[in-house]
C-alpha cells in the first residue's frame, strides 16, 4: 500500500485496478474489500474508474459501429430499400388504378357515342358530307323516330336527336308544314324560353333572338306556313339546344360510368374535396358552357357531332353530386329552378333553388327508380291528323322510370302517380 | 507455452495445484527459454523494444516481487513462469520501456492510450475541459516531467502488471481527480458533507436509545468486509446495484439479494444485542421503531472509520 497526500494508507492504483479486474488472489481481495468498506475515497476512486471503463467501452463500441457503417454505407441502406420498394409499389398501384379509372370513364363515354344512334334505330349518323351540309343548316337528315329507348343513356340522346332531326327536317324541306314539326320543336322552344307569348304578327318572320324562336313555334302551332329559309338556326337557338342536351345528357353519362368507373371508396374520398367546388348542376352547367364554346351554331344541327362532344366531356368530367345521401346522381332533370335528381340508391331529391338545397322525395313508385326526366308534353296530342291543336301548357311534367320501365309522372316533383 | 510444458504445467492448470517437482531457477536470472517464449508472446519488438531490454525488465520485475515469494525464498522456474503468466507482460514491458525513456515505446503508448486516457478523464470528471486537463496532467507526470529530489519520477514505475495498463491508467486518473477534489474541498470533506448539524445542547438520550446505538454499533462491527462494503456503497455512497455489481463482479440481482440479507441479518443482530443488554423482545422491537433522528449515531462515521484489522496490518509501514 502506498501512502497518499492525506497521510492515510490506501491501496495504490495497481491494487485497486487489480481488484476491479478480479486479478487479485482471495486474500488480497478481502483486504482491499475491507478497506473499501471503510474508505469512501477508495470507493469513489474505484467506482469512477469503473464508470470510465464502462463509458470507454461504450464509446469504443460506438466508434467501431461508425467505422463499420462508414466502411459499408450501402449495407446500412439495404434495409431501408425494403420499405422504399414497398412504398414505390403501393404508389405505382395507386397510380395504375387511378389511371384505369380515368380511362374506363373515358372509354365508356367514347363507346356511348356510336351506341346511341344504334339504339335510336331510326336515327342515322350523318355522313361527313351531311355534316358539312348541316353546318350550313340545310343538311337533310333522315326522318325522326322519336321514341324512348330502353337504354338509360339513349333515352335522352334519342330525345335530343329527335328534336334536332325534327328541326333539321323542317328546315331541309324549306317550310314547316307539318304540325308534328311544330310540336316537336315546341318543347325545345319552351325549355329555351318559358312562357312564350305569341307576337301580334303571327306568321311574320321571327326576330333573330329567342323571341324569334318562340314566334316560330307559335306560328307553327298556329298552322301557318313558315319559310324555313328565314328560320335558319340562330346562335341563341343553337345554344339553347345543346344546353338542354347537356343538362340532361350529362347526368346520364354519369349514370352510365360513375358506378363502374369509381369505386365507392374513391367516391367517398373525393366527395369532400369536390363538395365545395361543384354544385349539383355544376356538371351540366360546365358541360353546357363548354358546349357553347365547342359547338358552333351550324354544327349543332348535326345530330352526332355535338353529342360526341357532350358525351366525351361529361364522361370525363363528371362532377360529384352533393346530394344529401352522399351518393352520386345517376339522373337529373332541371326545369327552371326546379331540379330533380336520382342518386345511385334510387332516392329522388328535389331542389327548387337550382341545386343549392335538396329535399328528399318520398317514394311513391314501385321498383327502383333509374331515371328521372321531363315528359314531352303534347306529343301526339298537339296535332291531330295534321291539324295543329292548341299548344300544350308550358307546365313541366316530370317522369320517373323504374327498373321495370314503368313510368310515374309528377307536375311538381313531389307528388307522383303512375302513368 | 513450451516452457510451461517443459516444467510440467499445462496452460490451464493452476500453478499452485501442480505437484510437479520444483525446478530451481537460475540464480539471479530467469530461464532463457522462458524469456525467449515470453519475448515472442509479447511482440514487443513491434514497438521498438529489443530483447535485451525486455529481459532486463523481466528480471527487474521478478526481483522486485521476488516472484511472489518471501524475501529469502528462491523461485523455481515454474514459480517464475507462474508469476509472469499472471502478469500483463505486454503492458508491463511497455510501461517500463516508457519509464526508461524509450521514445518508440512512448509513441506506441500514445497511439494506444492517448485517446483512451482523454475519454476516461472526461468520463471521470464529467467535463471535457477538466477531463482534458486531467489527462494532460497525468500524461505529463507519466512522461516524467516531475522530479523529486533531483530525480525524474514516473508514476509508471508503480505499475506492476497485475491488472491491465489501461485499467491502471483509469484508476490513476480517478485517484488524481478524487485527491484533487478532496484537497480543493477540504472545508467540506466528502465523508462529512451531509452530516447533520450538531445540536448545541444535546439532551441526554434515553436509556433505550443509548442501548439501541450501542447495539447497532456492535452489529455493524460484526459485519464482514463485503457486507460493510455493500452497505457503505449502497446506503452511504448511493451507488446503484449495477455499479456495485460491476465492482464486486456479480450480477446486480445478487447484490440486491445480498443487501436484503445483510439488512435482515443486521436487524436480527441488533435485536439480539438489545436483548443481551437486558431489554425484552418486545422492548427491543419497540426500540427499533425509534425515530433515527433521536439516535446519537453517525452511521457514516461508524462505517468509514472502522478500519479492518487486516488492512491496518498491511497498511502499517
Interface residues (C-beta under 8 A of the other chain):
Chain A: X1 X2 X3 X4 X5 X6 X9 X10 X12 X13 X14 X15 X16 X17 X18 X20 X21 X22 X23 X24 X30 X31 X32 X33 X34 X35 X36 X37 X38 X39 X40 X41 X43 X44 X45 X46 X47 X48 X49 X50 X51 X52 X53 X54 X55 X56 X59
Chain B: X86 X116 X119 X120 X121 X123 X124 X158 X159 X160 X162 X163 X164 X167 X168 X170 X171 X172 X173 X174 X175 X177 X178 X179 X182 X183 X190 X191 X225 X226 X227 X228 X229 X231 X232 X233 X236 X237 X239 X243 X246 X247 X249 X303 X304 X305 X306 X307 X308 X310 X311 X314 X315 X316 X317
